[in-house]
Amino acid sequence: MSTTVVVIGAGPYGLSTAAHLKARGLHVRVFGSPMASWAENMPAGMLLKSPPSASVLSAPKAGFKLDDYCRQTGDTRLTGHDPVPVEMFVRYGRWFAEQLVPEVEDTRVLGVDRQHDGFHLKLASGEELRAQAVAVASGMDGFAYVPEPLAALVPDGLVSHSSQHADLTKFAGQDVVVVGAGQSAQESAALLREAGARVQLLARTDRLVFGAAPTPPPHWQPDTPLGRSWGLYAVVHQAAAFGFLPAQTRLRLVKRVLGPFGSWWLRPRLDGVVPVRLGQRITGAWRHGDGIRLATRDAHGRTDTVETGHVLAATGYQVRLDALDFIAPEVRSELARTGGFPALDAGFQSSVPGLYFTGIKAAATFGPLMRFTCGTEFAAPRLAVSLSASTRR
């Protein structure tokens, strides 16, 4: 039997996409473990950057927002700008899956190759199947970025990426340098200190930036799930028009429109509490005894060294299609690209007919909104309409 469509990934974008496809009557199989990346690759105690109203998955009918979950299950209800604990968001996502996509199959897709009438897939379970279309919603898997020269020390266990740790308490009593200036770096530094580590924060930027704390209206700039500004309003509400910008402009905006900054509630957990080394670029790193020594240089050419037991690289992600090794090399070679991202049409379809990408992989076409869970409300229904129409031609 030919499966109509396969969704690879069971995070917010995968679950939302599957829910909308099912609502359109398509035969859908979804592969992945619901919210696994959020549960296994985010540190315990983490708080989402987005407010409760924007920490949502997209459903084809009403009643499946975060607040709906809290009301139905008795979990603590959040309002306004209350921070959303990652543990609550994981519970919400799994509840969403139970209600709307209960048939998620906890197995990995090992191979996706083209056939004359669609795609041939191989699963870790040993099963092989055919599909008319495939929607890739595998999140950040494979995209963690560790800059040189730190990357050379990852195999030694002296350097790790922030996405590798769900429990930071294992660093209690240890010296740790966190590298980065964004939300992940700032929050990792705060959580490490609170877990009992001796932590320093090292960043290339000259200062740490924090979002503005909530203030009562009136406001001269519009509020959005990503923050308060006219630029962010355009990012959220004009995602469909983002693709009309020149490719290099889109790539620059995806990287810089939000910039590295932390949520307002992080400032009191860092200011005067966590030592920071700002304006420092790492120029070298090598093993030193049981730990690591870093060489740094500032904008004026002054050099310094830092010794620590471990370096946590909270340095973000870089989308690279070649990291998606479950897609056959021949298929990957056919994908038109915008930088490291797949070039997509208005319905999230790539240059390979029947192969769709959503979430962070769609950011170069639809903008920074695709980096946030609230982007599911734009992406999932749009992709479902496009895919449904193409499979019924």
Sequence and secondary structure as in RCSB ss.txt:
>XXXX:A:sequence
MSTTVVVIGAGPYGLSTAAHLKARGLHVRVFGSPMASWAENMPAGMLLKSPPSASVLSAPKAGFKLDDYCRQTGD
TRLTGHDPVPVEMFVRYGRWFAEQLVPEVEDTRVLGVDRQHDGFHLKLASGEELRAQAVAVASGMDGFAYVPEPL
AALVPDGLVSHSSQHADLTKFAGQDVVVVGAGQSAQESAALLREAGARVQLLARTDRLVFGAAPTPPPHWQPDTP
LGRSWGLYAVVHQAAAFGFLPAQTRLRLVKRVLGPFGSWWLRPRLDGVVPVRLGQRITGAWRHGDGIRLATRDAH
GRTDTVETGHVLAATGYQVRLDALDFIAPEVRSELARTGGFPALDAGFQSSVPGLYFTGIKAAATFGPLMRFTCG
TEFAAPRLAVSLSASTRR
>XXXX:A:secstr
  EEEEEE  SHHHHHHHHHHHHTT  EEEES TTHHHHHSS TT B SS GGGS    SSSS SHHHHHHHH  
    TT   BHHHHHHHHHHHHHHH TT B   EEEEEEETTEEEEEETTS EEEEEEEEE  TTTT B   TTG
GGGTTTTSEEEGGG S GGGGTTSEEEEE SSHHHHHHHHHHHHTT EEEEE SSSS  B      S  SS EET
TEESHHHHHHHH GGGGGGS HHHHHHHHHHSS S B GGGHHHHTTTS EE S EEEEEEEETTEEEEEEE TT
S EEEEEESEEEE   B   GGG TTB HHHHHH  EETTEE   TTSB SSTTEEE GGGGHHHH GGGGSGGG
HHHHHHHHHHHHHHHHT 
